[in-house]
Amino acid sequence: MKKTSLYTLPVLCACLLLGSSKPVGGADGTTAELEAALATIEAVEIGSDVRFLSSDDLAGRDTPGPGLKLAARFIQARIQRLGFKPGAGEDFLQEYPLRHRAIDLSRSAFSVETSAGESLRLRFDEDYLFTNGEVWDHTIEAGLIGAGKGEREDIEGRDYSGKWALCVDSGRHAGLRRRLLMQAGAVGVIVLPNAELPDQKRREKIRRSAMWAKRGSIEFPEAELEKVTVERPAADYFHQVYLTEAGFNQLAARIGSSNVEELAIPGRQLDWTAKDERFLPGEGGVIEVENVCGFWPGSEPELARDVILISAHYDHVGTRDGKIYNGADDNASGTSGLLAIAEALATHGPLRRSVMLIWVSAEEKGLFGSQAWVESPTLPPGSRAICNINIDMIGRNEPGELYITPSENHRKFNTLGKLAAEFSPLEGFEELGDADAYYERSDHANFARMGIPVAFLFNGEHEDYHQPTDTYEKIDTDKIRRVSRLVLRMIAALQSDNLDL
């Protein structure tokens, strides 16, 4: 309990005698309720949220991933405890489908059968690799013909129709090799490792492609999922398989030769059959992802139909090469700022207009969470969204550095930008910078497609952007506090009768 100065007792007693139960408004014209709400937003509490959301336990909050689900339930529990209404019908979680194209490691393989009937099954990533763009459901089986080092003189004038081309990795002309072999009718190419190849960067590039193939790619379904197929006819596809040293050693042991150049003599007919089998996980690769939506109803029947949307994405990019990309600034900062705004609204009580807080997922995959919400808004019947304020990366760089789009230089400049400019000095941001280059790069871009005005607050990029070094220790929690207070001031200013957006 705080001590009370004896000098304040007469004043306190006088207030009680006069029946005053609320603090007076601030010098800047804020109401007593807003002052109390602003005071609720504290750097220490924000820091606790950022620390958890960017911890290794959430493994970078990838879409999809268990860390993302844990973050969603953390957010849901908080706003439910604060008294928010479910913002997605009867639930706080808005589920939406995405297509996930990735290799099913348990089913996919590359196999070779020799003339003696011996077969060898190679494992993806350990024994063979291929690039990320080659993730489709398919199986193809064909014989092999040598193609040297895949150079023009090794391929032109020879018929590879319906066969695999077998070549030694030259480190050059991969695109030309592919084009020449396609013209020659080959179904694909098997590239043997070259121990003398000095280009380690190229090998690492292929290895990274394998990592992406395992992780897969996320796509927003452009049609009803039952009408969408992730299959592609093998005949329309050119396969590129790269054997690792481990894979080639197994193959060499079976065929009794480790001389790669001899095996790949141009035009040499090899009495082997190779089969490439690739499968995607699940039922057509469909996954369910979640946005978290909390609704704060307005108090006046007519104005309460107007809904102010406040958004932040809570996902990040996950784990790569065994390293966790914690995403403390991107965007545990905005996620925690939105939680602080939720606490402040609970302290304030109902406003005249309604507020919907939306934590969207899959922003890093292509703004898919906000796209899903915009295409299927979870608003109460009779309500309409009137504007959106989006916060993303608000906890780094200089304390007074903050950017906005649309700025006054942008053709979409609106009342939200004017309010942000008016209130930002109160929170230590003397002048808002121009972030118009990012107008299409975060979730506000989708909300703008609803035909409503938007504002995006952002602290700018830094050297840790999308790096495993974007960690909690580098976060300025007081800056998140001040940006959150700025957003709350803007929400309060949007309560007037004759609002002109």
C-alpha positions, 0 to 999 in steps of 0.5 A: 500500500502506498503511503498518503501524505498528510498534506493531501488528506484535506484535499482528499476529504474535501473531494469526498465531501463534495461527492467526487468519486472520479479523478478530474480530466487531464490538462490535455482534455482527456476524460477521467476514464481515459486518464485511468485507462492510459495509466493502466498501460505499463511497460513492465506488464508489456515486457512480461507479455513480450518475453513470453510470446518471444520465448523459445517455448513458442518456437517462433510462432510459425504458421502452422505450428504449436507455438502459434496455437499456444500464443492464440490461447494465451491471448484468448485467455487474457481477453476472456478474463478481461470481460471481452465478448467473443469476436468470432460468433460464439468463439474468440477464435476465427478458424479459416483454411489454408493449403499447406504444400510440404513433403510428407517425409514418411511417404516420399522417396527416390528409388533406383532398381538395377538390372539385377533386380536390386532396389535402393530406396533413398531418403529425402534430405539425407540421400537426395534433395530437390528445390522448393518449387517442386512440391507436388503429389506425383510419382514417375518411373523411367529409365536413365541415360547419361548426360555428362556434365549437363553441358550443351555439347553433352545433350544436343543431338541426343534423344532423352525422350521419356527418360531420366538424364544422369549427369555430374554436377558442374556447378554451372548452367543449371537453368540451361541444363534444364531447358536443354533436357526438356527440349530433348524430351527428358522427364527429369535429371538426376545430378550426381555430386562432384567432390571437386566442385568448389562452389559451397554456396550453391550446395547450401542453396540447394540444401536450403531449398530442401529445408523449404520443401520440408517446411512447405509453403502456405497458400490462400485458397482462391476457390472452395477447397474441395474444388482445389487440387494440389496434384500436378500431372507428372507428364507436365513436370520436369523433375530435378533430383540432387543426390547427396554424397551419402546417397551416391555412396549407397548407389555406387555400392549397389552398382559397383562403380564410384566413377561419376564421370563414367556413369554419366557418359553422354548418351550411355544407356543405363539399365536402371529404372528410377522412381520419384515419389512425392506426397503431401501431408493430410487431406489435400494439404489443408490446414486450419489456422486461427485469428483471435477476435475480442469484441468490446461493445459500445454503449450507445445503441446507434453508435455501437453499430460502428466498429473500430478495428484494431489489429496486430499479427501474432505470428512470426517465421518459426525455426530455420536450420535449428535456429529459433526466430523469436520475433520479439519486435516482429511482432510480439511487440504489436501483439503485446501492445494490443493486449495492453490496449485490451487491459486499458479498455477494460479499465475504461469501460464501454465507449460509445462506439464498439471496438474489435481487437483482432490478432491475425495469423499468417501475416508472414505467409502473405497477410492471409489472416487479415484476408480471411477476416476481410472476406468473412468479417466476424461482426455482430449483425447490423454492425459495420467496420468504420476504420482500422488501426494496425500496429506491427514492430513497435518496440525498437529503434530510437525512442522518438522514432515512429512512422505512419502510413498513409502519411499526409503525402499519400493519396489515402491520407485520412482522419486517422493520420491527423489524429495520430499526428495530433496525439503523438507528441503527447507520447514522445513522438514529436513527428511521425515519419513516412511509412508509405513504402509499407502501405501494402506490406502489413495487414492494414492493406487488406482492411483498406480493401473493405473501403475503410480508412486505415492507419499503420504505426511502425518503428521501421526495420533494423538489422535484426528484422527476420533474423534469430537475433530479434530477441526480447533483450533488445526491446524498448518496452516503454516505446511499446507502452507509448505507442499503445497509449497513442492508439488508445487516444485515437480510439477515444477521439473516434467517439464523437457524434459527427465523426468524419473519417 
